[in-house]
């Protein structure tokens, strides 16, 4: 676990300290997902095997609460209706740094482009450690989406 945490920390530090383009951010986010998946597999090696779904890995990278509160922004951005997504999520994401917002924006839009937004909302509703108001908002969105 310490090694995985160190790698994730190094990636986050790199993201914060460097001005990089969207492709590099996406590459590093995918790398973080792979490290998290490998660490999860290592932890579960003696337990019943459970692999994280792509949706869960992306949600953990973004933050379930941030996905719910920025849902409409991500949805519009995925349709091409918002140019600068990281600026659009300033108020809803809780991310203070521009690099954090860019990362969250990239992952949030990716969930929509992959068609995983409904699965993500359902996962949030079923999650045990999520605040009730976040679950309620996710339920409301599912209803608006016709689910």
N, C-alpha and C positions, 0 to 999 in steps of 0.2 A: 504494500500500500504506500509506503513512504516513497518508493521510486516513482510510482504513478503520480503521486501528489507533486513530487519534485518536477516531473516532466510537464504536468499541467501548469504548474507555477511558472516554469521557464517560458512556456508558450504564452501565458497571460502577460508576463513581463515584457516579452518581445512585442506583443500586440500593443501594449500601452506605450512603450518607449519608441516605437517606430511608426512612421507614416507609410502605410502599405496599401496596395490596391485591393479591390474586392476579391480577385482570384486568389491572392495569397491568404487573405482572411478565410476564405472558404476552405483552402487547403489545410490551414492550421486548425480550423474547426473540425474538419474530417479527421485530422490526426488526433485531436483531443478525444473525439468519439471513439476512435480505435483504442486509444490508451485506456479510456474508461471501460470499454468492453473487455479488454484483456484483463484489467484489474478485477472486474466483476467476475469473470470466469475463474480467475485465480482464487478469489474469495470463496466461490461456490464449488471449487473442485472437490471438496470433501462433503458437500451437501448435495441436495437434489439440484440437478442442473437446470438453470433458468437463464435463458439468453434475453438480453434487453432488446426490445423491438427498436427499429429505427426511430419510430415516433418518440419512444421513451428517452432514447439517447439525445435526440434533438431537444426535447422538452427540458431535460436536465441541463443541457448547455445553455438554453435560453432562460429558463425559469418558468415554472407553470403559472405563477401569478402574473408575471409580465406578459406571457402569451395571452392570458385571458384579458387583461386590461388594455393591451395593445391590439387585440384581435381585429378590430375594424381597420386599423391602419395597415396591418399586414395584409389583410384581404384586399384593400384598395391598391396597395403597392404591387401585389402579385398580378393584378389586372392591368398594371401600368398607369394607374391614375395618380400616383405619387412619385415624384422624382427623387427627393432626398428623404429616404425613409428614416435614417438616423436622426435627422432634425425633427421629423414628424412624431417620433416616439419620446421626445424629451420629457413630456409631462406624464406619460403613462408607464414608462419603463422603470423608473427608479434608478437608472444608470446615470452616474454623474460624469463619467469620462466619455469623450467622443468615441474612443476605441471600443469601449464596452457597448455603447449604443450601436456602433457599426456591426459589431458581432451579433448582438441581439436582433438587429434589423435583418441581417443576412439569414440567420437561422429561422426567424419568424416567417419571412417571405418564402424560404425554402420549404417549410411545412405546407404552405398553400400550393406551391408549384408542384410538389410531390403528391398533392391530393390527400394529405394526412391530417387536415385541420379537424375533421369530425372525429376521427380516431383520437386525436389529441384532447379534444374537449371531453370525450367520454372517459379517457384515462384520468383526466383531472377530476371529474365528478367522482370516480371510483377510488381516488387516492386517499389514503388514510391520514396523511400528515399535512393536509391542505386546509386552510381556514375555511369556515363555512361560507363566508361572504364570497370567496373566490369560487367555491363549488356552485353556489346559487347563481352567480353570474355566468358560469360555464353552462349550467342548465338552461338559463334564459337564452343563451346564444344557440344552444342545440335546438330549442324550440323554434327560434327564428329561422334556423336553417332547415326546418321541417323534419327534424329527427325526434 
